[in-house]
């Protein structure tokens, strides 16, 4: 296609160069121009990969999703992400874009074109021009929440996560969604958000919920949140942050509860927990994340508490890679040799740690104390 996708798009105006921009996107599939908003994290770095979040009903949901994304990424609850909002309210476009046949429940002709606009024009344009990660999410409300489910009908869905807010379900969708979710072998996140107020779709939504809950599939991560005090209008403002907390939970630093209930109670070597945590991020999201200092200290503390000193060796090698100018790596390695009963190696390693930068609770004085104690005990 030569890069034809690039010329489809024409920037209309820029609200903030590094953060939010508005664009008129000329779609060949729709044969019309569409308003699209983009949020790009500050200091966008081409060497990093950014998950892509597509937001339907952009006028209503885009700013909420951006705010949640910024908040959670600021406090390490999720990676920085590119957020794209598609406007659909003018002339009630949302009902044309997401219309479905009342008998078959499948998208109308306009719906098929809108589907292709997102999957064959908008997303390829973003993948081509920005450093997007393989991980992609879609967010919808009401009829647009129903529409996002059509990507599940493909054997290889372009989306890895779905946030479905109070969907107006097409015929048979309550059985089709569980059936389709059961076919995927890759990791899929599916978040269903509903209000407490009853409406004509409540029964079908609850049937869909029960159908998904009945699935026994390790690769499916399903979350259901019901907000008792919300109605069909107000529910659109509920739950987006909670959804990010669910979907990107593994990005959060190890919590005290996680430390007590999962690390200390595990029969495996302590270091394995850290290794699996960060490998899961790579496997699911398609990019690596720098290891949090908080997580390193949690594993160090657990190694000492459980007397799992073998875990100190791989932990020390990790620290040399992640925090190469600090004392971490050599200090932990020194403790490893100390516990192994190799005082000469321990002394030389603590001497190296003494020459490095202090970090967190580790100080040069602590390294010096270790060195003095070894010399006194072994007469070096």
Secondary structure as a PSIPRED ss2 file (coil, helix, strand):
# PSIPRED VFORMAT (PSIPRED V4.0)

   1 X C   1.000  0.000  0.000
   2 X C   1.000  0.000  0.000
   3 X C   1.000  0.000  0.000
   4 X H   0.000  1.000  0.000
   5 X H   0.000  1.000  0.000
   6 X H   0.000  1.000  0.000
   7 X H   0.000  1.000  0.000
   8 X H   0.000  1.000  0.000
   9 X E   0.000  0.000  1.000
  10 X E   0.000  0.000  1.000
  11 X E   0.000  0.000  1.000
  12 X E   0.000  0.000  1.000
  13 X E   0.000  0.000  1.000
  14 X E   0.000  0.000  1.000
  15 X C   1.000  0.000  0.000
  16 X C   1.000  0.000  0.000
  17 X C   1.000  0.000  0.000
  18 X C   1.000  0.000  0.000
  19 X C   1.000  0.000  0.000
  20 X E   0.000  0.000  1.000
  21 X E   0.000  0.000  1.000
  22 X E   0.000  0.000  1.000
  23 X E   0.000  0.000  1.000
  24 X E   0.000  0.000  1.000
  25 X E   0.000  0.000  1.000
  26 X E   0.000  0.000  1.000
  27 X E   0.000  0.000  1.000
  28 X C   1.000  0.000  0.000
  29 X C   1.000  0.000  0.000
  30 X C   1.000  0.000  0.000
  31 X C   1.000  0.000  0.000
  32 X E   0.000  0.000  1.000
  33 X E   0.000  0.000  1.000
  34 X E   0.000  0.000  1.000
  35 X E   0.000  0.000  1.000
  36 X E   0.000  0.000  1.000
  37 X E   0.000  0.000  1.000
  38 X E   0.000  0.000  1.000
  39 X E   0.000  0.000  1.000
  40 X C   1.000  0.000  0.000
  41 X C   1.000  0.000  0.000
  42 X C   1.000  0.000  0.000
  43 X C   1.000  0.000  0.000
  44 X C   1.000  0.000  0.000
  45 X C   1.000  0.000  0.000
  46 X C   1.000  0.000  0.000
  47 X C   1.000  0.000  0.000
  48 X C   1.000  0.000  0.000
  49 X C   1.000  0.000  0.000
  50 X E   0.000  0.000  1.000
  51 X E   0.000  0.000  1.000
  52 X E   0.000  0.000  1.000
  53 X E   0.000  0.000  1.000
  54 X E   0.000  0.000  1.000
  55 X E   0.000  0.000  1.000
  56 X C   1.000  0.000  0.000
  57 X C   1.000  0.000  0.000
  58 X H   0.000  1.000  0.000
  59 X H   0.000  1.000  0.000
  60 X H   0.000  1.000  0.000
  61 X H   0.000  1.000  0.000
  62 X H   0.000  1.000  0.000
  63 X H   0.000  1.000  0.000
  64 X H   0.000  1.000  0.000
  65 X H   0.000  1.000  0.000
  66 X H   0.000  1.000  0.000
  67 X H   0.000  1.000  0.000
  68 X H   0.000  1.000  0.000
  69 X H   0.000  1.000  0.000
  70 X H   0.000  1.000  0.000
  71 X H   0.000  1.000  0.000
  72 X H   0.000  1.000  0.000
  73 X H   0.000  1.000  0.000
  74 X H   0.000  1.000  0.000
  75 X C   1.000  0.000  0.000
  76 X C   1.000  0.000  0.000
  77 X C   1.000  0.000  0.000
  78 X C   1.000  0.000  0.000
  79 X C   1.000  0.000  0.000
  80 X C   1.000  0.000  0.000
  81 X E   0.000  0.000  1.000
  82 X E   0.000  0.000  1.000
  83 X E   0.000  0.000  1.000
  84 X E   0.000  0.000  1.000
  85 X E   0.000  0.000  1.000
  86 X E   0.000  0.000  1.000
  87 X C   1.000  0.000  0.000
  88 X C   1.000  0.000  0.000
  89 X C   1.000  0.000  0.000
  90 X H   0.000  1.000  0.000
  91 X H   0.000  1.000  0.000
  92 X H   0.000  1.000  0.000
  93 X H   0.000  1.000  0.000
  94 X H   0.000  1.000  0.000
  95 X H   0.000  1.000  0.000
  96 X H   0.000  1.000  0.000
  97 X H   0.000  1.000  0.000
  98 X C   1.000  0.000  0.000
  99 X C   1.000  0.000  0.000
 100 X E   0.000  0.000  1.000
 101 X C   1.000  0.000  0.000
 102 X C   1.000  0.000  0.000
 103 X C   1.000  0.000  0.000
 104 X C   1.000  0.000  0.000
 105 X C   1.000  0.000  0.000
 106 X C   1.000  0.000  0.000
 107 X E   0.000  0.000  1.000
 108 X C   1.000  0.000  0.000
 109 X H   0.000  1.000  0.000
 110 X H   0.000  1.000  0.000
 111 X H   0.000  1.000  0.000
 112 X H   0.000  1.000  0.000
 113 X H   0.000  1.000  0.000
 114 X H   0.000  1.000  0.000
 115 X H   0.000  1.000  0.000
 116 X H   0.000  1.000  0.000
 117 X H   0.000  1.000  0.000
 118 X H   0.000  1.000  0.000
 119 X H   0.000  1.000  0.000
 120 X H   0.000  1.000  0.000
 121 X H   0.000  1.000  0.000
 122 X H   0.000  1.000  0.000
 123 X H   0.000  1.000  0.000
 124 X H   0.000  1.000  0.000
 125 X H   0.000  1.000  0.000
 126 X H   0.000  1.000  0.000
 127 X H   0.000  1.000  0.000
 128 X H   0.000  1.000  0.000
 129 X H   0.000  1.000  0.000
 130 X C   1.000  0.000  0.000
 131 X C   1.000  0.000  0.000
 132 X E   0.000  0.000  1.000
 133 X E   0.000  0.000  1.000
 134 X E   0.000  0.000  1.000
 135 X E   0.000  0.000  1.000
 136 X E   0.000  0.000  1.000
 137 X E   0.000  0.000  1.000
 138 X E   0.000  0.000  1.000
 139 X E   0.000  0.000  1.000
 140 X E   0.000  0.000  1.000
 141 X E   0.000  0.000  1.000
 142 X C   1.000  0.000  0.000
 143 X H   0.000  1.000  0.000
 144 X H   0.000  1.000  0.000
 145 X H   0.000  1.000  0.000
 146 X H   0.000  1.000  0.000
 147 X H   0.000  1.000  0.000
 148 X H   0.000  1.000  0.000
 149 X H   0.000  1.000  0.000
 150 X H   0.000  1.000  0.000
 151 X H   0.000  1.000  0.000
 152 X H   0.000  1.000  0.000
 153 X H   0.000  1.000  0.000
 154 X C   1.000  0.000  0.000
 155 X C   1.000  0.000  0.000
 156 X C   1.000  0.000  0.000
 157 X C   1.000  0.000  0.000
 158 X C   1.000  0.000  0.000
 159 X C   1.000  0.000  0.000
 160 X C   1.000  0.000  0.000
 161 X E   0.000  0.000  1.000
 162 X E   0.000  0.000  1.000
 163 X E   0.000  0.000  1.000
 164 X E   0.000  0.000  1.000
 165 X E   0.000  0.000  1.000
 166 X C   1.000  0.000  0.000
 167 X C   1.000  0.000  0.000
 168 X C   1.000  0.000  0.000
 169 X C   1.000  0.000  0.000
 170 X C   1.000  0.000  0.000
 171 X C   1.000  0.000  0.000
 172 X C   1.000  0.000  0.000
 173 X H   0.000  1.000  0.000
 174 X H   0.000  1.000  0.000
 175 X H   0.000  1.000  0.000
 176 X H   0.000  1.000  0.000
 177 X H   0.000  1.000  0.000
 178 X H   0.000  1.000  0.000
 179 X H   0.000  1.000  0.000
 180 X H   0.000  1.000  0.000
 181 X H   0.000  1.000  0.000
 182 X C   1.000  0.000  0.000
 183 X C   1.000  0.000  0.000
 184 X C   1.000  0.000  0.000
 185 X C   1.000  0.000  0.000
 186 X C   1.000  0.000  0.000
 187 X C   1.000  0.000  0.000
 188 X E   0.000  0.000  1.000
 189 X E   0.000  0.000  1.000
 190 X E   0.000  0.000  1.000
 191 X E   0.000  0.000  1.000
 192 X E   0.000  0.000  1.000
 193 X E   0.000  0.000  1.000
 194 X E   0.000  0.000  1.000
 195 X E   0.000  0.000  1.000
 196 X C   1.000  0.000  0.000
 197 X C   1.000  0.000  0.000
 198 X C   1.000  0.000  0.000
 199 X C   1.000  0.000  0.000
 200 X C   1.000  0.000  0.000
 201 X C   1.000  0.000  0.000
 202 X H   0.000  1.000  0.000
 203 X H   0.000  1.000  0.000
 204 X H   0.000  1.000  0.000
 205 X H   0.000  1.000  0.000
 206 X H   0.000  1.000  0.000
 207 X H   0.000  1.000  0.000
 208 X H   0.000  1.000  0.000
 209 X H   0.000  1.000  0.000
 210 X H   0.000  1.000  0.000
 211 X H   0.000  1.000  0.000
 212 X H   0.000  1.000  0.000
 213 X H   0.000  1.000  0.000
 214 X C   1.000  0.000  0.000
 215 X C   1.000  0.000  0.000
 216 X C   1.000  0.000  0.000
 217 X C   1.000  0.000  0.000
 218 X C   1.000  0.000  0.000
 219 X C   1.000  0.000  0.000
 220 X E   0.000  0.000  1.000
 221 X E   0.000  0.000  1.000
 222 X E   0.000  0.000  1.000
 223 X E   0.000  0.000  1.000
 224 X E   0.000  0.000  1.000
 225 X E   0.000  0.000  1.000
 226 X E   0.000  0.000  1.000
 227 X E   0.000  0.000  1.000
 228 X C   1.000  0.000  0.000
 229 X C   1.000  0.000  0.000
 230 X C   1.000  0.000  0.000
 231 X C   1.000  0.000  0.000
 232 X C   1.000  0.000  0.000
 233 X C   1.000  0.000  0.000
 234 X H   0.000  1.000  0.000
 235 X H   0.000  1.000  0.000
 236 X H   0.000  1.000  0.000
 237 X H   0.000  1.000  0.000
 238 X C   1.000  0.000  0.000
 239 X C   1.000  0.000  0.000
 240 X H   0.000  1.000  0.000
 241 X H   0.000  1.000  0.000
 242 X H   0.000  1.000  0.000
 243 X H   0.000  1.000  0.000
 244 X H   0.000  1.000  0.000
 245 X H   0.000  1.000  0.000
 246 X H   0.000  1.000  0.000
 247 X H   0.000  1.000  0.000
 248 X C   1.000  0.000  0.000
 249 X H   0.000  1.000  0.000
 250 X H   0.000  1.000  0.000
 251 X H   0.000  1.000  0.000
 252 X C   1.000  0.000  0.000
 253 X C   1.000  0.000  0.000
 254 X C   1.000  0.000  0.000
 255 X C   1.000  0.000  0.000
 256 X H   0.000  1.000  0.000
 257 X H   0.000  1.000  0.000
 258 X H   0.000  1.000  0.000
 259 X H   0.000  1.000  0.000
 260 X H   0.000  1.000  0.000
 261 X H   0.000  1.000  0.000
 262 X H   0.000  1.000  0.000
 263 X H   0.000  1.000  0.000
 264 X C   1.000  0.000  0.000
 265 X C   1.000  0.000  0.000
 266 X C   1.000  0.000  0.000
 267 X C   1.000  0.000  0.000
 268 X C   1.000  0.000  0.000
 269 X C   1.000  0.000  0.000
 270 X H   0.000  1.000  0.000
 271 X H   0.000  1.000  0.000
 272 X H   0.000  1.000  0.000
 273 X H   0.000  1.000  0.000
 274 X H   0.000  1.000  0.000
 275 X H   0.000  1.000  0.000
 276 X H   0.000  1.000  0.000
 277 X H   0.000  1.000  0.000
 278 X H   0.000  1.000  0.000
 279 X H   0.000  1.000  0.000
 280 X H   0.000  1.000  0.000
 281 X H   0.000  1.000  0.000
 282 X H   0.000  1.000  0.000
 283 X H   0.000  1.000  0.000
 284 X H   0.000  1.000  0.000
 285 X H   0.000  1.000  0.000
 286 X C   1.000  0.000  0.000
 287 X C   1.000  0.000  0.000
 288 X C   1.000  0.000  0.000
 289 X C   1.000  0.000  0.000
 290 X C   1.000  0.000  0.000
 291 X C   1.000  0.000  0.000
 292 X C   1.000  0.000  0.000
 293 X H   0.000  1.000  0.000
 294 X H   0.000  1.000  0.000
 295 X H   0.000  1.000  0.000
 296 X H   0.000  1.000  0.000
 297 X H   0.000  1.000  0.000
 298 X H   0.000  1.000  0.000
 299 X H   0.000  1.000  0.000
 300 X H   0.000  1.000  0.000
 301 X H   0.000  1.000  0.000
 302 X H   0.000  1.000  0.000
 303 X H   0.000  1.000  0.000
 304 X H   0.000  1.000  0.000
 305 X H   0.000  1.000  0.000
 306 X C   1.000  0.000  0.000
 307 X C   1.000  0.000  0.000
 308 X C   1.000  0.000  0.000
 309 X C   1.000  0.000  0.000
 310 X C   1.000  0.000  0.000
 311 X H   0.000  1.000  0.000
 312 X H   0.000  1.000  0.000
 313 X H   0.000  1.000  0.000
 314 X H   0.000  1.000  0.000
 315 X H   0.000  1.000  0.000
 316 X H   0.000  1.000  0.000
 317 X H   0.000  1.000  0.000
 318 X H   0.000  1.000  0.000
 319 X H   0.000  1.000  0.000
 320 X H   0.000  1.000  0.000
 321 X H   0.000  1.000  0.000
 322 X H   0.000  1.000  0.000
 323 X C   1.000  0.000  0.000
 324 X C   1.000  0.000  0.000
 325 X C   1.000  0.000  0.000
 326 X E   0.000  0.000  1.000
 327 X C   1.000  0.000  0.000
 328 X H   0.000  1.000  0.000
 329 X H   0.000  1.000  0.000
 330 X H   0.000  1.000  0.000
 331 X H   0.000  1.000  0.000
 332 X H   0.000  1.000  0.000
 333 X H   0.000  1.000  0.000
 334 X H   0.000  1.000  0.000
 335 X H   0.000  1.000  0.000
 336 X H   0.000  1.000  0.000
 337 X H   0.000  1.000  0.000
 338 X H   0.000  1.000  0.000
 339 X H   0.000  1.000  0.000
 340 X H   0.000  1.000  0.000
 341 X C   1.000  0.000  0.000
 342 X C   1.000  0.000  0.000
 343 X H   0.000  1.000  0.000
 344 X H   0.000  1.000  0.000
 345 X H   0.000  1.000  0.000
 346 X H   0.000  1.000  0.000
 347 X H   0.000  1.000  0.000
 348 X H   0.000  1.000  0.000
 349 X H   0.000  1.000  0.000
 350 X H   0.000  1.000  0.000
 351 X H   0.000  1.000  0.000
 352 X H   0.000  1.000  0.000
 353 X H   0.000  1.000  0.000
 354 X H   0.000  1.000  0.000
 355 X C   1.000  0.000  0.000
 356 X C   1.000  0.000  0.000
 357 X E   0.000  0.000  1.000
 358 X C   1.000  0.000  0.000
 359 X E   0.000  0.000  1.000
 360 X C   1.000  0.000  0.000
 361 X C   1.000  0.000  0.000
 362 X E   0.000  0.000  1.000
 363 X C   1.000  0.000  0.000
 364 X H   0.000  1.000  0.000
 365 X H   0.000  1.000  0.000
 366 X H   0.000  1.000  0.000
 367 X H   0.000  1.000  0.000
 368 X H   0.000  1.000  0.000
 369 X H   0.000  1.000  0.000
 370 X H   0.000  1.000  0.000
 371 X H   0.000  1.000  0.000
 372 X H   0.000  1.000  0.000
 373 X H   0.000  1.000  0.000
 374 X H   0.000  1.000  0.000
 375 X H   0.000  1.000  0.000
 376 X H   0.000  1.000  0.000
 377 X H   0.000  1.000  0.000
 378 X H   0.000  1.000  0.000
 379 X C   1.000  0.000  0.000
 380 X C   1.000  0.000  0.000
